């Protein structure tokens, strides 16, 4: 249920509504806009269906939300949410590009790539310090040392850092070195992890699981928001289908659907979506045309020697060329980049 207050509602009136909701054993999430306050009621709506909420002082309207995801639903804020990653805003008219290697391999590698992608136009540096790999025998990341190298690359370039979190026990140390948490596709329904990052001070990018529906993704995001962290971005990164030529099937249908269903920014990862270097640029451009708020693209300065996913990483010069094309498409659809 969504309660919208009148423009002239006082703090006392708003607090009275919140107190009443809590008395009924429900949870109230307050979102403050420029003119009105929106109060999301979380819990069994039949408990308050007959309550005279609309008669309370300061209340303008009461709207039931039939969708199982309450806080994530577009109705909750009725406007696009903006997420700050360091000093970069995701969700406004500008298409933000996140870039960097799949894995942090050494200090020289991550700093060099960070400089290259920044010069080309990336606004956020990505890099894995903890790597979830299909095989236990492949490179698993440098861990804390990798985080420190990411922080050094941030110091050298000014780019805020996004990196993946795999385990709740790593949250404190990742918060120390990173600017944004990435919950990977394999952990999209790790509900203990979702609750933990929901209590974090950092923004979160939640990747869609390989076999997850759009509804599954939104319900996972609801776990994060229900813990109080509203700084969440949703990432489409391809799903498994019967097609085997490409690594995954990049579901660009999900972009306009998510933009309609939720107020959260939508990121597209064409690198994992298709997994073939030569086709990544076309899918990146298509994602911008579909309405993506941000792109996440892997870049490596020596893919042949990459410790993970070298076959799907663009070279720095290829990335620079792509950024120019992304800007052109963004302008054509009324966005910036």
PALO-98213 format. One record per atom (N, C-alpha, C): x, y, z. Coordinates in steps of 0.001 Angstrom, whole numbers, plus 524288, in hexadecimal, padded with zeros to 5 digits. Each point is the difference from the previous one (the first is absolute). Last residue first. Example, Ala and Ser with C-alpha at 12.3 -4.5 7.8 and 13.67 -1.06 7.14 Angstrom:
832327F73681BA8 80334804A68003C 7FCFE80442802DA 801227E9A87FFBA 7FC86804A680000 80384804B080000 
END
This chain:
8652F82AF07A713 803AA7FBDF80194 8056D8025F80088 7E8F3804397FD86 8056F801877FF98 8036E7FB7180178 7EB89801127F6FF 803237FF4D804B6 8056A802497FF14 7F15A7FDE47F339 7FEE780404803E7 802D07FF568051D 801A27F5BE7EFC5 7FB437FE87802F1 7FEEC803C580477 80EC88026D7F4D8 7FBBD7FF097FC51 7FAE87FEA1802BF 80FDB8021E80994 7FDFD8050E7FE36 7FB537FF3F7FC5F 808C77F0EC80569 7FD7D802848047E 7FDA18053E7FE6B 80A317F7067F3A6 7FAE37FD8F800B2 7FD0D8028F80484 81135805B57FD38 7FCBA801677FB83 7FA827FDBB8007B 80CBE7FB8B80C97 7FE648057080086 7FC69801AB7FB8B 807B07EF697FF34 7FC018002D8041B 7FDF980593800A8 80E427FD6F7F4DA 7FB1B7FE3C7FD96 7FB8380000803E9 810D78041780621 7FE608040A7FC4E 7FAD17FE937FD69 807E37F38880AD5 7FDE98045B80319 7FE198045B7FC6D 808D37F18C7F867 7FA9F7FED180191 7FD9C80486802FE 811CE800E67FB60 7FCB7800897FB59 7FA437FF1980154 80C3E7FD1080D38 7FFB2805967FED6 7FC8E801017FB3F 803C47EE7D80479 7FC6E8026B803C1 7FF51805D47FED5 80C417F6997F655 7FABD7FE627FE7A 7FBEE8028280390 8119D8026B80424 7FEA28030E7FB60 7FA997FE967FDF9 806D47F68580ED0 7FEF98058780126 7FE7C8033C7FB3C 7FB317EBD17FF97 804EE802CB8008F 7FED6805C480100 7F23A7F0D480594 801AB803797FBD5 805758020C80120 7F7397ED3D8068F 801B48053D8018B 801AB803207FB3B 7FAA37ED5C80176 7FBA08039E7FF7E 8016A80592801A2 80BCD7F1138007D 7FD847FFA27FADF 7FB81803DC7FF48 809997FD8181055 802C8803247FC2C 7FD5F800177FAB1 7FBC17F84581279 7FC928025B7FC02 802C6803827FC12 80BDC7FB4380FC1 7FA817FE757FFA4 7FD598031B7FBA2 812368016F8036A 7FF237FB7480362 7FA507FE4B80021 80BBD809BC7F00F 7FC38800F380430 7FF107FB0380322 80AF6803457F033 802547FE78804FE 7FC44800CA8049F 7FB4B804557EE66 802527FACE7FF7A 802367FE0080523 7F8D8811937FDF4 7FC317FBD2800E4 802487FA867FFB2 806B98135D803DF 802977FB6D7FDA8 7FC847FB3F800D6 7FA83810C3805A1 8041D801CD7FC70 8032B7FB947FD9A 7EAEE8019180639 8050B7FDF0801BC 80421801A77FC12 7EA078030280664 80471801AA7FCD6 804F27FDA480252 7E8E57FEE580124 8052A7FE4980196 8042D801AD7FC11 7ECAE808B3805D1 802E37FD9C7FBB9 805847FE98801CF 7EB438078980561 804AA7FDD68027F 802E37FCC87FBEC 7F0CF8110080069 802447FB577FD9C 804A07FE358034B 7ECF480C6980310 805AB7FF4380066 801887FB067FD2D 7EE8D8062B7FFE1 8023480492802AE 805EF7FFB080057 7F1D17F7837F123 803777FEFB80475 80227805148023E 7F3B77FC757F0A3 7FEE28032B80498 803727FF1E804B1 7FFB87F9947ED1C 7FBA57FDA9802ED 7FEBE802FA804FA 80E86804A57F521 7FB2D801297FD30 7FB3C7FDEB802E6 810847FBC4806A8 7FF0C8059E800AC 7FAE2801827FD57 805AA7EEE67FDA4 7FE55800CC8056E 7FECC805C18010D 807417FAF67EFB5 7FA807FE7C8005C 7FDE0800F080581 811E9802837FD27 7FCFE804257FD6C 7FA287FED980051 80B577F32B80652 80056804A680359 7FCC1804737FDB8 801FC7F0AF7F63F 7FC4A7FF3880449 8001680490803CD 80BF67FFF97F1D6 7FAA48005B7FE0B 7FC007FF6A8045F 812427FDF180435 7FE76805647FEAA 7FA5C8007D7FE24 807327EEBA803C0 7FEC08033F8048F 7FE788058B7FE7D 8065A7F14C7F4D6 7FA7A8017D7FFF4 7FE6E8038E8048D 811767F8767FD23 7FEA9802D27FB39 7FA56801EE7FFD4 807397F58A80E8C 80221805427FF9B 7FDEE803027FB43 7F5C37F16B80AD5 803537FFE07FB55 801BB805907FEC5 7F3947FB3780DC6 804CA7FD09800EE 803A77FF8E7FB63 7ED888073380581 8010B7FD317FB24 805187FCF28003F 7F97F8090380F12 7FB337FECD7FD39 800E07FCDE7FB12 80D768075080B0F 7FE447FACA8018D 7FB247FE607FCF3 80623810817FBA3 804997FC967FFFF 7FE767FA6D80166 7F42D80ED180094 8002C7FD0A7FB1B 8049F7FC447FFBB 7F46E809A380F25 805407FDE37FF7E 800377FCBC7FAFA 7F3318106B80909 800807FB7B7FC84 805C67FE8D7FF84 7F1EA80AF680E55 8052A7FF6D7FDA6 7FFD97FB4E7FC55 7F17380DE880A35 800F87FB027FD64 80543800317FD3A 7F52880A4B81191 80306800487FB22 801327FA907FDE0 7EE8F8035280BC3 8059F7FF5180092 802D1800747FAB9 7ED108001A80466 80267805307FFEA 805EE7FFAB8002C 7F1527F1867F79D 802E7801BA8049E 80219805857FF52 7F5A47F6767F2DF 7FE5C7FD80804D7 8027080265804DD 80413805987EE3F 7FA70800CB80110 7FE7C7FE1B8056C 8111B7FD7A7F9C2 7FF35805A68005F 7FA498014D80126 804BA7EE657FCC5 801DB801C680520 7FF23805DD800B9 7FBF67F90C7EF8F 7FC7A7FDC7803F6 80185801DB8056F 80AB0804727F173 7FB408032D8006C 7FC217FDF080407 80F7E7F5C17FE61 8013F8057780120 7FB158036880039 8006D7ED627FB5D 7FFA78013A80593 800CE805C88011E 801EC7F81B7EF06 7FA81800D480169 7FF87801E480599 810307FA657F8E3 7FEF6805A07FFCB 7FA3D80143800C5 80D327EFC780415 7FA5B800FE7FFC4 7FEF6805E08001F 810227F2447FA31 7FF20805118026F 7FA4D8018A7FF41 8095C7ECF280101 7FC86803027FC9E 7FEBF8051E802CA 812697F42080172 7FAB78006F80213 7FC988028E7FBDD 810687FA737FA9B 800967FE7180577 7FAB280000802C2 7FFDB7FC5C7EB7F 801D18043880361 800357FE22805A9 7FAC97F3AB7F3E8 80410802BA7FD03 80267804628033A 7F1477F474804E8 8053D7FED880200 80455802D97FD18 7E9677FFEE80504 80421801A57FC6F 805637FF1680268 7EF3B7FD63808AB 801CA7FB737FD16 804708015B7FC3F 7FED880BF4810A2 7FBC97FE007FCB5 8020D7FB2C7FD36 8055580E64810E5 800DD7FB1B7FD41 7FB247FE857FCDF 805B58145880440 7FDB77FB6A80286 8012A7FB297FCB6 8072D815C080345 7FF427FB5E7FCD0 7FDF87FB6980320 802D98112A806FA 805147FE0C7FE35 7FF907FAF07FCDF 7F5EE811FB80A69 7FEEB7FBCE7FC45 8052B7FE4C7FDA8 7FB8B80ABF81297 803617FEFA7FB89 7FE2B7FB4B7FCE2 7FA0D8106380F19 7FEE07FACF7FDFA 803317FF207FB14 8026380CA381258 7FF9A7FFD67FA50 7FF0F7FA5A7FE5F 7FE0680C94812DF 8007E7FB037FD4D 7FF6A800D27FA22 7FE948099C812EB 803BF801407FBDF 8016D7FB0A7FD08 7F5178013D80F81 7FD0E801257FB3E 8039F8014C7FB69 7FFED7F5F3813D6 80393802107FC05 7FD01800A77FADF 7F8617F89080FFD 801058059680085 80394802647FBF1 7F7F17EE3880235 803AD800BC80455 801AE805B98007D 7F4E47FA2D7F24D 7FD1C7FF38804E4 803788007A804C7 806E2800D17EE8A 7FD44804CA8017D 7FD357FF6A8053D 808787F12A7F8F7 803D48040F8013B 7FD44804E9801E9 7F5987F1E77FA39 802CC7FE85804C2 803C080458801A7 7F76C8016E7EFD1 7FC938016980460 802877FE9B80543 807E07FAE87F004 800FE805808013D 7FCBF801C2804AB 7FCD47EF537F98C 8051D8002480290 8016F8059780177 7F0C87FD907F655 7FF397FE1680552 805267FFE080301 80079804877EE2E 7FD8F8041E80316 7FF007FE4F805A2 806CA7F39F7F3FB 803C680438800DF 7FDB4804358037E 7F4DF7F2787FA87 803E57FDFE803BC 803EE8044B8015E 7F3EE803AF7F2BD 7FD928001C8052C 803C37FE0D8042C 805307FED17EE85 8000280573801AD 7FDA58007180575 808147EDA57FC78 7FC34803487FD45 80097805A3801DD 80FA27F0DD7FFE9 7FC25802F8802FF 7FC4C803017FC6F 810457F4BE7FDE0 7FAFA7FD8E7FEB9 7FB82802D0802B9 8118D80624801AF 800407FDAD7FAC5 7FADA7FD7A7FE50 8006A8109080D77 801E57FAA87FFDE 7FF827FDA07FA99 80296814D080417 7FBF47FC0F7FF27 8026E7FA977FFA9 808878104780B07 7FFD87FD907FADE 7FBC57FBC97FFBE 803BF8125680B9B 7FE197FAA380058 7FF837FDC27FA80 80A658104C80B1F 7FE2E7FE6A7FADB 7FEB87FA3480036 8018E8104980F56 8005A7FA887FE5C 7FE3C7FF7F7FA55 8081F80F6F80F83 7FC287FE707FC13 8011D7FA7B7FE24 805F48056C8139A 801798008A7FA84 7FB6F7FEB57FC61 800387FE66812E3 7FFF68058D7FEB2 80128800E27FA39 7F6947EE35808A4 804F88029B7FEE7 7FF39805C77FED7 7F3267F1D28031A 80154803248049D 8051A803057FF38 7F97D7F48E7F310 7FBAB80393800FC 800E38036B804BE 80B4F7F2297FB77 80134804A97FCE9 7FB988040380077 7FD3E7F037808DA 804AB8028880217 80159804E37FCDD 7F21E7F5277FA77 7FE9D802D3804CC 804A98030280226 802DB7F5207F191 7FCBC804737FE83 7FE798033B804C7 809217F02E8028A 803658040E7FDE1 7FCE2804D97FE8E 7F6A27F16A80593 8031E801EE80467 803998046A7FE34 7F62F7F6FA7F350 7FCE9803C1802F7 802D38020A804D0 8044C7F8CE7ECE4 802917FEEE80504 7FDAE803ED803DB 7FC517FF117ED36 7FC397FE06803D4 802A07FDEA804EB 80A29807897F254 7FB51803437FFDC 7FBE97FE43803FB 812467F9BE7FB35 7FE3E8013A80551 7FAF18032180023 808F67FABA7F02C 7FFB97FB2A8030D 7FDF7800EE80585 802F980E5C7F44A 7FB9D7FCCE7FE42 7FF627FB1780357 809AF810068095C 800407FD587FB04 7FB587FC837FEEE 803938124B80AC7 7FE337FABC8013F 7FF777FD2C7FAD1 80B7D811A68064C 7FD6C7FD097FBDF 7FE767FAAF80227 8049A8146780876 8000B7FA5180067 7FD327FD9B7FB50 80B048132880397 7FB117FD807FE95 800A97FA1D8003E 80DE380B7B80474 7FBE1803F680006 7FAA47FDB27FEC8 8132E7F7E180990 7FCD4800B17FB45 7FBDD80438800BA 80C8D7F9F880DA5 80301801367FB4F 7FCBC801647FB31 7F93B7FB758118F 8048B803408011F 802B5801E07FB04 7F1C77F3D47FFFE 7FE2680558800F9 80494803C0800DF 803957EE147FEA1 7FEBE8023B7FAE4 7FE13805978009A 803547F65B80F49 804E6801667FD5F 7FEF3802527FA9C 7F16F7FA3380A01 802BB8042E802C1 804F6801A57FD23 7F5CE7F1627F9A3 7FD9C805257FF3F 803328046080273 802767EC627FF67 80396803947FD5A 7FDF4805957FFB9 7F6A07F0FA8071C 80472801258036E 803CC803E57FD8C 7F0E87F9187F6E8 7FEA280402803D9 804A98018480368 802617F9307EC35 7FF107FDC78052C 7FEF680464803DA 8039C8031C7EDD6 7FE2B7FA9C7FFB0 7FE387FDD58053E 803578133E7F425 8000D7FD9F80529 7FD927FA987FF8C 809BD80E587F162 7FC2F7FC108019E 800DB7FE3C805A1 803C0813B57F745 8024F7FAC680021 7FC277FC2F80276 804128159D7F8BB 7FC007FC1080113 802947FAAA7FFBF 806C78159B80259 800DC7FA667FF18 7FB267FCD28014A 8060F815387F922 7FDEE7FCBD8043E 800017FA497FE65 80DA480E887F86E 7FB647FCE17FEBC 7FE0C7FD12804D5 80FC680B0B7FE35 7FB498029E801C3 7FB087FD037FED8 813687FBFB7FD16 7FCA6801CB7FBB1 7FB488032B801B5 80D737F85E80BA3 802F8801CD7FB78 7FC988027F7FBD7 7F8BA7F84080F64 803268047B80192 802DA802567FB4F 7F6C47F0687FD85 7FC5680459800DA 802F7804ED80166 809927F0BA7FED7 7FE79801BC7FAC4 7FC1A8047B80054 804D67F7FA80FA6 80473802F27FDE8 7FED1802067FA83 7F3C07F4F5807EE 8000680510802AE 80485803647FE13 7FF297EEDD7F9CE 7FBA68030E7FDDD 7FFDF8057080274 80BE27F411806D6 801BC801D27FAD9 7FBBF803287FD53 7FC127F7F681004 803BE80439800D8 801ED802377FACB 7F5297F13D7FF96 7FD14804A1801B7 803A4804AC800BD 8078D7EFB77FC56 7FD65802257FB6C 7FCDF804E380148 807A57F68780DB3 8041B802967FCF1 7FDB3802827FB18 7F4F87F59380A50 80105805238025D 80446802F17FD14 7FA167F0DA7F4B3 7FDC28012C8051B 8013C8057A801E1 804077F67A7EF43 804298013D803BB 7FDED8016F8056A 7F76F7F2387F084 800A68057980182 8042F800B080427 7FB327EFC37F71D 7FBBE8019E80373 8006D805B4801C6 8064A7F1547EF8A 801898048F80317 7FB5B802318030F 7FE7E7EBD07FB16 8017C804B17FD11 800F78048E803C2 7F9AC7EEBE804E4 805927FFC37FECF 801E3804C17FCE0 7EDFF7FB8C80571 8031180162804A7 805D5800377FEED 7EFF18042F7F1FB 803917FBD9801BC 80309801C4804D2 7F3A480BA07F936 7FD4B7FB037FF4B 803577FB6E801F5 8022B8133A8086C 8013C7FD3B7FB29 7FD317FABF7FFD5 801068140A80A42 7FD007FB1B7FFFC 800DB7FD357FAD1 80C8B80E8A80A97 7FDC37FE2F7FB23 7FCF57FAE8800B2 808A18127E809AF 7FE127FAD480176 7FCF27FDF77FB4B 8077580F577FCB7 803F17FE55803CD 7FEA97FA8E80217 7FAE780C077EDB3 7FEC27FBFC803D5 804987FEB68037F 7F89A811E47F4E6 804457FC3F8006E 7FEC67FC2780450 7F9C9813F57F591 7FE757FADA801E8 804CA7FC7480031 7FB65816217FFA8 803B37FBB77FF25 7FDDA7FAF480249 7F6D8812B27F7DF 8007F7FC8C8048F 803A07FB827FE89 7FC2080D257F396 7FF3B80326804B8 800C47FCDA804FC 807028001C7EA2F 7FD827FD2780448 7FFA78037B804CB 8086E8048C7EF13 7FADF801FE8018E 7FD227FCF68041E 8125F7FF717F7EB 7FC247FEE47FBEF 7FA8D801F080168 80E218015780C02 8012B8035D7FB89 7FBF57FF477FBAE 7FF147F4D380E7B 7FE7A8055380169 800DE803B87FB72 805947EEAB7FE51 7FA4E8006A7FF8A 7FE128056880199 8124F7FC598012C 7FE277FF877FA9D 7FA19800DC7FF9D 808217FF74810AB 8015E804D47FD39 7FDDA7FFE67FA69 7FDF57F0DD80A05 7FCC68043580228 80117805247FD2A 80A887F16F7FC24 7FAD67FF947FD8E 7FC6D8045A801F4 810957FF0A807BD 8007C8013F7FA73 7FAB67FFDB7FD45 800F07FAA28118F 800C6805A37FF96 80061801B27FA51 7FEAA7EDF4803EF 7FB1B802AD8012F 80099805EC7FF81 80F377F53A7FCD3 7FBB17FEC97FC6F 7FB2E8034280127 80ECD800E080B3F 800EC802AB7FB01 7FB6F7FF347FC42 7FFB67F7128105C 7FF81805AF800A6 8008D802D87FAC2 7F8CE7EC7A7FF48 804818025780299 7FF5C805EB7FFED 7F1BF7F4AC7FBCE 8043C7FC297FFAC 8050C801E880296 7E976802557FF62 804C8802D480149 8046B7FC0080035 7EEA07FCC17F41B 802BE7FF17804EA 8048F803C3800A7 7F41E8023C7F1DD 7FCF87FC3780307 8026C7FF5E80566 80407812447F724 800D47FA6D7FEFD 7FC567FC9380330 7F9C18134C7FA37 804B07FE0980284 800787FA337FEF3 7EFE6810A080036 8038C7FCBC7FCFD 804D87FE8C80325 7EB8A80AB87FDF2 803787FD88803C7 8039D7FC5A7FCFD 7F2FF8116D7FADC 802E07FB597FE61 803A87FE4580463 7ECC780BE07FD55 805087FF60802A3 802947FAF17FE39 7F13780E5E7F855 8013A7FA6A8001E 805847FF5B80229 7F1F98106880388 805057FE387FDF9 800887FA178006F 7F13680A00806A0 7FFF37FFD17FA4B 8050E7FDE67FDA5 7FC247F99781331 7FE20804CE7FD95 800707FF8C7FA11 805CF7F29580BBE 7FA51800407FFE4 7FDE1805107FDCC 812877FD1880A3A 7FDB67FC627FC39 7FA118007280058 8123B80C04805BE 7FA737FEEF800A8 7FE137FC847FB9F 813728049E80A6A 7FD567FEF87FB0C 7FA517FE8C80116 80E9C802E880C6D 7FDC1804F37FE47 7FD1C7FF767FACF 801647EF8C80B83 803EC8041B80097 7FD878052C7FE90 7F34A7F58C7FB43 804967FCA6800AC 804AD803A780036 7E9AF801D1801D0 8052E8026B7FFE9 804307FBE38010B 7EB3C800717F7FD 803B07FD4880361 8055E802707FF57 7E9F1804827FCB6 80561801047FE83 803937FD57803F5 7EABF7FD267F8C5 803C88008C80435 8056E800FA7FDBD 7EC65804967F789 804DE7FD0B7FF81 80395800FD804A6 7EB07800FC8022B 803F7802F17FD31 804F87FCBF7FFE9 7F0E67FAF1809A4 7FD77802947FB94 803B7803A17FD0F 801217F40781007 8023D805447FF9A 7FDA6803367FB9F 7F8FD7EF19803DF 801E3801B28051D 80232805837FFDB 7F9DA7F64B7F0D5 7FC0B802E8802E1 8020C8022C80526 809FE7F4797F4FA 8001E805727FE43 7FC2E8035680318 8083C7EEA4808C2 7FC21801817FC1A 8004F805D67FEB0 809D17F6E780DB2 802898003C7FAE2 7FC4C8022D7FBD8 7FA507FCB481157 803A98046580014 802A2800BF7FAB7 7F3E37F1B5801E7 7FD7C804EF8017C 803B3804A57FF68 7FCA27EBBC7F835 804548037E8012E 7FDBE80577800D6 7F4417F2EB7FB90 802AE7FDFA804A6 804C48033D8017C 7EE6E807FE7F689 804C87FD337FEA0 802C67FE1C804F2 7F0AD80AE680000 7FEDC7FA767FF98 804CE7FCC57FEAF 7FB488129080A09 803C47FE007FC3C 7FF507FA197FFD3 7F2FA81191805E8 801EB7FAAA800CB 803F87FE997FBC0 7FBA18139280780 7FFA97FC9F7FB66 802087FA9180148 7F9558144680803 801AB7FACD801A5 7FF217FC4E7FB64 801EE816B880432 7FDE27FB727FD4B 802477FAFE80237 80216811198084B 7FD73801877FB22 7FD877FB5E7FD39 8057C805C881513 8001D7FBF37FBF3 7FCF5801D27FB3A 8019E809B581091 804B6800467FCC7 800487FC067FB9F 7F4077FBDB81070 801CB8053C7FE8F 8050B7FFB07FCD5 7F24D7F00F7FFAA 803F28024980367 801C88054D7FDF9 7F3E67F3D47F793 7FD9E804048034C 803F2802A080395 803FE7F1957F47B 7FEFB804A47FCD5 7FDAE8046F80335 802E87EF2E80796 804D8802EA7FF3A 7FF048050E7FD0D 7F4B47F181809D8 7FEC5805107FD8A 804D7803697FF28 7FD9C7EA027FFE5 8017D8045A80368 7FF1C805347FD31 7FDD17EE217F92F 7FB5980298801F3 8013E804A480392 80D947F59F7F850 7FC7F801467FBAF 7FB3780307801CF 80FAB7F8698094E 7FE818058C80050 7FC13801927FBC8 8065A7EE6380222 7FFE1801D28056A 7FDF0805928004E 803847F7197EFE3 7FAB97FF2E801F8 7FF70801BE805A9 810688002A7F678 7FCB1804977FF66 7FA787FF3480217 8131B7F81680587 7FAFE7FE237FE0F 7FC1E804827FFC2 813A9805DC7FE86 7FD7E7FC0280335 7FAE07FE537FD8D 80A6C812E37FEDE 801E67FAC27FED3 7FD897FC1B803C3 7FD6D814B17F788 7FE6B7FC7F8043D 8017C7FA6F7FE73 806BD814A87FAB4 7FED67FAB47FE3F 7FED57FC87804A5 7FF4E8157C7FB94 800D67FC1980415 7FE697FABA7FDD4 805BF814AE7F8FF 7FD847FB097FEC0 801787FC128043A 7FEDD816557FDAE 802817FB8780273 7FCE07FB267FE8F 80278813D07F5C0 7FCE27FC49802F8 8036C7FBC480264 8072D80E487F5F5 7FB2980258801FF 7FCE87FC5B8038C 810EC7FB627F8AC 80078805B180054 7FB348027480282 8036B7EC71805A9 800A3802B27FB09 80044805D8800D6 8031F7ED5A80C13 7FEC1805977FFDD 8012B802517FAA6 7FAF47EC9780A05 8030D802487FBB4 7FE53805A87FF57 7FE657EEB680EC1 7FEC88056B7FEA9 803B9801EA7FBC5 7F7747ED308086A 804A2802247FD76 7FEA0805687FDEC 7F7FD7F13080F24 7FF41804B17FCD6 8053B801D67FDD0 7F5EA7ED2780826 804AE8032F7FF75 7FEE7804997FC68 7F2EA7F41780DE1 8020F8006D7FABA 804C1803937FFEE 7F3447FBCB80E62 803B27FBC77FF11 802567FFF67FA92 7F44A80CD08088A 7FD2D7FBAE7FD8B 803A17FB837FE93 806A880FB08073D 7FC737FDCF803F0 7FD0F7FB497FDDC 80A9E80A057F4A7 803167FC958035D 7FCAB7FD7E80439 7F81F80C617F51D 801797FB737FCD8 803077FC1B80354 7FBF18104380781 7FB5C7FCB67FF7D 801467FAF87FD14 80D0A80CF380130 7FF1B7FD6B8050C 7FB5D7FC4B7FFC6 8038080A967F153 804007FBF4800A7 7FF237FCFA8050C 7F54F80E897FD01 7FEAC7FBD07FC58 803D77FB74800A0 8039180F0A809A3 7FB527FD7F8020C 7FE657FB6F7FC7D 80DB680B0B7FAAB 801B07FC6680412 7FB607FD1280259 7FC8780D337F3C7 802AD7FBA57FD75 8019D7FBEA803FF 7F8B880F8F8064E 7FC0C7FCE37FD4A 802707FB3D7FD64 80B4A80C2A807F6 7FCE37FD5880401 7FBDD7FC817FD80 80A3480AF97F55F 803087FB83801D4 7FCFE7FCE880417 7F46C80A907F24D 8040B80138803DB 802F37FB0A8018A 7F5A4805CD7ED59 7FFDF7FC8D80494 8048480148803AA 7FAB3807A27EE9D 8008D80311804D2 7FFCB7FC9E804F4 7FE437F8CB7EE7B 804B28034E7FFE9 800ED802EE80518 7F5FE7EDA780103 7FF00805097FD8A 804F58035780014 801A17EADC7FFEE 7FE398044180359 7FF07804F67FCD5 7FF397EA507FBF5 80250804EC7FE4A 7FDC48046280358 802737E9AE80045 7FD51804878023F 802EE804E67FE4D 7FE237EA707F9F2 802E4804DE7FF98 7FCA9804748021B 801D37E95580172 7FCBA804A680000 8036D804DD80000 
END
